[in-house]
Amino acid sequence: MFEIGNSLREARLRQGLDFFEIEQSTKIRGKYLRALEDEQFEVLPAQTYVKGFLRSYADHLGLDGQLYVDEFNSRYVRGELEEEEEQRPLKPRVARPGRGGAFQNKAVLITLVAIAGLTIFVFVAWISGGPGDQNTVLSVNTKPKKKAPPKPTAKLVAKGVKGGAYVVVYRGTRTGKPIYEGTLESGQGHRFVGHHLWVYVFAPANLRLKLNGRSRVVPGAGTGSRRWLEVTPQRVQLAAAPA
């Protein structure tokens, strides 16, 4: 079993592709490509479309499309059949009178007696300990623990200018699901907070950044069309593309 959406997203970003480019090649609308990566299969019209789009998208990225269809069938199609089985009404079982009822009553009575005896034993043991033992317990670990200082936080504001910039933002690590993915049009901004942020930007010359209230230059903005950036509370720097 593997994560369908994350596997597709990692393959796309590894090749430096965006949804607009893939949509032109596969004729699959961008919102459906994004739904496949987010595993929001209910967005697509029917399961037939899900399987067809899933196979085409995976094959376009150089992956095994049939493997992704098989994984979808095993996780979602079979799961729907099991839900239908669970929703079938069950015939109520009618209890028949017999010796079982008397046996259960005796078992309940024995259990209650055992609980009462255990409660009495604990109470007597607590009383016999005396006040001296209580004072000893209260005197241990009376010093308050010092709280660790809070970790510094990066507060990043990204804003599109000119023709806008396509941006993907991750928090902590680049292997999980992004916290933001989309195009920042001219004049449109977005704020991100985290101890460690990763930013993939297409058209970096059309992006403006502020880190903790101070304007920052996008590193290497004029030397290429795609950039990976690493953002910490102290700086914004270029990062190598994920392997």
C-alpha positions in Angstrom: 0.0 0.0 0.0 1.3 3.5 -0.9 -0.1 7.0 -0.8 -1.5 7.7 -4.3 -1.7 11.5 -4.0 1.7 12.2 -2.4 3.4 9.8 -4.9 2.0 11.7 -7.9 2.8 15.1 -6.3 6.4 14.2 -5.6 6.9 12.8 -9.1 5.5 16.1 -10.6 7.6 18.4 -8.5 10.7 16.2 -9.1 10.3 16.9 -12.8 9.6 20.6 -12.3 6.1 20.5 -13.9 3.1 22.5 -13.0 -0.6 21.8 -13.6 -0.9 24.1 -16.6 1.8 22.2 -18.5 0.3 18.8 -17.6 -3.2 19.9 -18.5 -2.0 20.9 -22.0 -0.4 17.5 -22.6 -3.1 15.2 -21.0 -6.2 17.3 -21.6 -7.2 16.7 -18.0 -8.4 19.8 -16.2 -6.1 21.2 -13.6 -8.7 21.0 -10.8 -9.0 17.2 -11.5 -5.2 16.8 -11.4 -5.1 18.6 -8.0 -8.0 16.4 -6.7 -6.0 13.3 -7.6 -3.0 14.6 -5.7 -5.2 15.5 -2.7 -7.0 12.1 -3.0 -10.3 14.0 -3.2 -11.8 11.5 -5.6 -15.4 12.6 -5.0 -14.6 15.8 -7.0 -14.5 13.7 -10.2 -17.8 12.8 -11.9 -17.6 9.0 -11.4 -15.2 6.2 -10.6 -14.7 5.5 -14.3 -13.2 9.0 -14.7 -11.1 8.6 -11.6 -9.5 5.4 -13.0 -9.0 6.8 -16.4 -7.5 10.1 -15.2 -5.4 8.3 -12.6 -3.9 6.0 -15.3 -3.2 8.9 -17.7 -1.7 11.1 -15.1 0.6 8.4 -13.7 1.7 7.3 -17.2 2.5 11.0 -18.1 4.8 11.2 -15.1 6.6 8.1 -16.1 4.9 5.9 -13.5 3.0 2.6 -13.8 -0.6 3.8 -14.4 -2.1 0.3 -13.8 -0.4 0.1 -10.4 -2.2 3.3 -9.3 -5.6 2.0 -10.6 -5.1 -1.3 -8.7 -4.3 0.6 -5.5 -7.4 2.8 -5.9 -9.6 -0.3 -6.4 -8.1 -2.1 -3.4 -8.6 1.0 -1.1 -11.8 2.6 -2.3 -13.9 0.2 -4.5 -13.6 -2.7 -2.1 -14.2 -0.4 0.8 -17.5 0.6 -0.7 -18.6 -3.0 -1.0 -17.8 -3.6 2.6 -19.8 -0.6 3.7 -22.8 -2.0 1.8 -22.5 -5.3 3.6 -22.3 -3.5 7.0 -25.5 -1.5 6.3 -27.6 -4.6 5.7 -30.1 -5.0 8.6 -29.3 -7.9 11.0 -32.1 -10.1 12.3 -32.4 -9.7 16.1 -31.6 -12.7 18.2 -34.3 -13.6 20.7 -32.9 -14.8 24.0 -34.4 -18.0 25.3 -35.0 -18.6 29.0 -32.7 -21.1 30.6 -30.0 -21.8 33.1 -27.7 -19.1 31.5 -29.5 -16.2 33.1 -29.0 -17.6 36.6 -25.3 -18.2 35.9 -24.9 -14.6 34.7 -26.6 -13.3 37.9 -24.2 -15.2 40.1 -21.2 -14.0 38.1 -22.3 -10.4 38.5 -22.8 -10.8 42.2 -19.3 -12.4 42.6 -17.8 -9.5 40.7 -19.5 -6.9 42.9 -18.3 -8.6 46.0 -14.7 -8.7 44.7 -14.8 -4.9 43.8 -16.1 -4.1 47.3 -13.4 -6.2 49.0 -10.6 -4.5 46.9 -12.0 -1.0 47.7 -11.9 -1.8 51.5 -8.4 -3.2 51.2 -7.1 0.0 49.5 -8.8 2.2 52.0 -7.3 0.3 55.0 -3.8 0.4 53.4 -4.1 4.2 52.9 -5.2 4.8 56.5 -2.4 2.6 57.9 0.2 4.6 56.0 -0.2 7.5 58.5 0.4 11.2 58.1 4.2 10.8 58.0 4.1 8.9 54.7 1.8 11.5 53.2 4.2 14.3 54.1 7.0 12.4 52.5 5.1 12.0 49.2 4.2 15.7 49.2 7.8 16.8 49.8 9.1 15.1 46.6 9.4 17.0 43.3 8.1 20.3 44.8 10.4 22.4 42.6 8.6 23.7 39.5 10.1 22.7 36.2 11.5 25.5 34.0 9.7 25.9 30.7 11.8 25.7 27.6 12.0 29.0 25.7 9.7 29.0 22.6 11.3 28.2 19.3 11.6 31.2 16.9 9.0 31.3 14.2 9.2 32.4 10.5 6.3 34.6 9.5 6.5 34.8 5.7 4.4 37.0 3.4 4.5 36.2 -0.3 3.0 38.5 -2.8 2.6 38.3 -6.6 3.6 41.2 -8.9 3.6 41.7 -12.7 2.3 38.5 -14.3 2.1 36.6 -11.0 4.0 33.6 -9.7 3.0 29.9 -9.1 3.9 28.9 -5.5 3.9 25.7 -3.5 4.7 25.9 0.2 5.6 23.1 2.6 6.0 23.3 6.4 8.7 21.3 8.1 9.5 18.9 5.3 9.0 18.7 1.5 7.8 15.0 1.6 4.3 15.7 2.9 1.3 17.5 1.7 1.8 21.2 0.9 0.1 23.8 3.1 -0.5 26.0 0.0 -0.4 25.5 -3.8 -1.6 28.0 -6.4 -0.9 31.1 -8.4 -0.4 34.5 -6.6 -1.7 37.0 -9.1 -0.4 40.5 -9.3 -1.3 42.3 -6.0 -2.4 39.0 -4.3 -0.6 38.0 -1.1 -0.6 35.1 1.3 0.9 34.6 4.8 2.6 31.5 6.1 3.9 30.7 9.6 6.3 27.9 10.7 9.6 27.1 12.2 10.9 25.8 8.9 9.3 26.5 5.5 10.1 25.2 1.9 8.9 27.2 -1.1 8.8 26.1 -4.7 8.3 29.1 -7.0 7.7 29.3 -10.8 8.6 32.7 -12.2 10.5 33.9 -9.1 11.1 37.4 -10.6 7.3 38.0 -10.1 7.4 37.2 -6.4 8.0 39.6 -3.4 8.8 38.3 0.1 8.6 39.7 3.6 10.1 37.7 6.5 9.1 38.8 10.0 8.2 42.2 8.7 11.4 42.8 6.7 11.5 42.7 2.9 13.6 40.0 1.4 15.0 39.5 -2.1 14.2 36.2 -3.8 17.6 34.6 -4.2 18.5 34.0 -7.9 15.3 35.6 -9.1 16.7 36.9 -12.3 18.7 33.7 -13.3 15.9 31.1 -13.9 12.3 30.3 -14.1 12.0 27.8 -11.2 13.5 28.0 -7.7 13.4 26.1 -4.4 13.7 28.3 -1.3 14.4 27.4 2.3 12.9 29.8 4.8 13.9 30.0 8.5 13.2 32.7 11.1 16.6 34.2 10.2 16.9 34.1 6.4 15.6 33.1 2.9 18.1 31.1 0.9 18.3 28.9 -2.2 17.8 25.2 -1.7 18.6 22.3 -4.0 15.7 20.5 -5.7 14.6 17.3 -3.9 16.3 14.1 -5.2 
